Amino acid sequence: MAELPPFLPFFAGALLLPILPRGLRGIFFLVPPALAMWTLSGMQDGSTLSITLLGWELTPLRVDRLALLFGWVFAIVAFIGGVYALHLRSLGQQVAASLYAGSALGAVFAGDLITLLVFWEIMALGSAWLVWSRRTPASLAAGMRYIYVHLAGGGLLMAGILLHAGDTGSLAFTAFAQPSPAAWLILLGFGINAAIPPLHAWLPDAYPQATVTGAVFMSAFTTKTAVYALARGFAGWELLVPFGVAMTLYGVVYATLANDIRRLLAYHIVSQVGYMVAGVGLGSQMGINGATAHAFTHILYKGLLFMGAGAVLHATARSKLTELGGLGRFMPWTVALYLVGAFSISGFPLFSGFVSKAVTVDAAAKLGRDGVVLLLHLASIGTFLSTTLKLPYFTWWGPRRAYELVPIPWNMTAGMALAAGLNIFLGVYPQALYAILPYPLDYHPYTHSHLVKSAQLLGFTFLAFWLLRSRMGGKPRITLDTDWLYRRPAGLAYRLTVVTVDRLFGGVEALVLRMAEPLRALLANPHKPAGGLLRTIARLDFPIGGADPEPACFDVSRYRFSTGGVLFVLLLVFALLLAGALLVA
Amino acid sequence: MSRFRALLLGLALVGSVVLGFFGPAKEPHHVWDYKGFFALYGFAGCALIVFASKALGKHILQRGEDYYRPAGAPPEEAPEADGAHPRGEGEERHRG
C-alpha cells in the first residue's frame, strides 16, 4: 500500500467528482490530498516501481528525499487550497485542479523522462483550465497564450528527451553531466516552466487572469515542479547562477511597477524562484538544500499571499491598486493573515522565509560569491517593499473608495489560517524543515548577525518607503514584458491575415453589388438597350399598346411574334444545315 | 505617522544599528561585515529600486492599459457598480 503512487488518488478523484452531488464535491476535493499524505508518510526512501513498455524501462514511481520533500509540500498545499476553495461549485475547476495537483505529484515522483513529460503536459492543461474558468475575454486570451507557451515548452522538452534517449539509450531521469544538444533542449523546456527570463512572460500574463482559487494552485505547482526538475537534472550548471540572480531583480523591478495586485505577486514568484534557480546553479549540497527549502516555504507563503489577494478580489471585484484602498477595517482577518505571508516572503525572523532564504544566501557566501550575496539581499529589499509595504498600504490603508463589499466565505479565511500557521511553525521551528532536506544540514538561522542584518535591512527599507511613499502608488498603466514579442506581432498578423483579407473580400462584395444594380437595369428588358435593330423588328408585331416606348421590364406577349420569328428562322437554318450534312455524309 | 509611532520607528532603527556592535567580534572579511552596512544598504537599495524602476517604467516600459487591445475590440469591462458579482468568480455565475 505504501507504494501507491501519490498521483493516483487525485486522478481517481477527478474521475469521481463528476458523479458526486454538487454539494459534496467541495469536501470530497480534500480526500485526495489527505490520501496522498497518508501514502507519502509510508514511503521508503529508495523504493521504485518499474514497468517495461515497448522495450523501454519506465519508472512511474521513484522515491528519494528530493521527491519526498516536493511531494509533501504539494500534498499540503493541495489540501489548503481545497479548504480555501470549499465553497466552489464549479465542477470544471475542481476536476482541473485535481488533475493539476495530481500531475505535479506525478512529475516529482517520475523516475523516467517519458513519465515526467506526460505529467508535465497534463499540468499545462489543468492549469490553463483554471485561467479559462474565469470566463472573461481577457482570461480566455491569456489562457490561450499560456497554453501555447507551455505546449511549445513541452515540445522542446520532448525533442530533448527523444534526442537524449537516442544518444544514451536510457530514459532514466538523472543529472545531466555533460552539456549536449539534448540537455540544452531539456533545460529550455524546464526553463520555460521555471519562468526564467526571457522565457517567463506567460506567468505574470496568465496568473492575474486566473480564478480566485485557481491562482492559489497555480502559484504552487508549475514553477516549483520546474525547480525540482532543475535540481534533479541541472544542479551545478553555472549558467543558472547569473540567470537566477537576474530573475530575483527582474521580478522586483516589474513588481514595483505593477498595478494589479495579483500581477505584483506573480512577479514576486519570478523573483523568489530566482533564489532557487541560483541555489541549484551553485550546485553545492548547501545550495541544493537552500533551493529546495526555499521552494517548500515559498509554496506555503506564496499560496497565502495569493489567497489574501484573492479574498480582496472576491470581496470587491477589483484587483488594481488604483481602484483599491481603505479596506482594512472591513477584512481584518484577511489583512492579518496576508501579513503573515508577507512577513514570511520578506524574511522576517520567526517567519518561514527567514529560515529558507538564509540557507541559499549563506551557500553563496560560503562559495565566496560576494556579488551574488549582495544582489540577493537587494532583491530581498525589493520583495519587502512591494509585498509587505506597497500592496497592503495601497489596498487596506488610506482613504476608502466607495463600493459595496461581498462577504468572504469562512472557508477562505480558514485556508489562509492553515497556511499562516504552517509559515509561523516553520519560522519558529526550522529544524522540522531542515530534517527533510535532500542533504544533511547543520544550520542555525537565529544567530546574532542574521538577526541584526534582518532588522537593519527591513527597518531602513521601511524608512525609505515611508519617505518615498507618494511615488509608490500604482498607476493605471501596463508594463511591457517579453510577451510583447509575441503579442505585438499577433496584432500585426491578425491585421494582415484576418482584417486585411476581410476588407478585401468586403470590397469585392461591395463592388459586385454595385455592378449588379446597373446590370439589372440594363438586362431587365434586353430589347430596350438593343435599340434600333429590335425596334425595327418590333414594328412587325401586332402592337398591343400602340407605339409605346419600351417598357422597363421584359413583356413576353409584346415580343412573342418577333422572338418566335427569329427563333423559327434560326432553327430552320440549323435544320437545313444538319440535313445537308447528313446527306453529304 | 503619529509622533509616537515615529518615535518607535526611530528607536527600532537606532536599536538595530547599536545592537550590531554587541555581536561576537570578528575581523571584517566582506563588505557586509562592517557595522551598520545593512542599514545603509537597506535604505539606499530601497531608494535605488524605487527610482530605477520608476524611471525604467516611465521612459521605456509602461504603456496605456489599452495597449494590447486589438483595434475595434470592446474596452475592458468596468467593475460592476454594486460589486455583487465578483469578476473573479466565474463559478458563481456558472454553477454546474
Interface residues (C-beta under 8 A of the other chain):
Chain A: R22 L88 R89 S90 L91 G92 Q93 S133 R134 R135 T136 P137 A138 T211 V212 V252 V253 Y254 T256 L257 G310 L313 H314 A315 T316 A317 R318 S319 E323 A365 D370 V373 L374 H377 L378 I381 G382 L385 Y403 E404 L405 V406 H448 S449 V452 K453 A455 Q456 L457 L458 G459 F460 T461 F462 L463 A464 F465 W466 L468 R471 M472 K475 P476 R477 I478 T479 L480 D481 R487 G491 Y494 R495 V499
Chain B: M1 L9 A12 L13 G15 S16 V17 L19 G20 F22 G23 P24 H30 V31 W32 G36 F37 F38 A39 L40 Y41 G42 F43 A44 G45 C46 A47 L48 I49 V50 A52 S53 K54 L56 G57 I60 L61 Q62 R63 G64 E65 Y67 Y68 P70 A71 A73 E76 E77 P79 E80 A81 D82 G83 A84 H85 P86 R87 G88 E89 G90 E91 E92 R93 H94 R95 G96
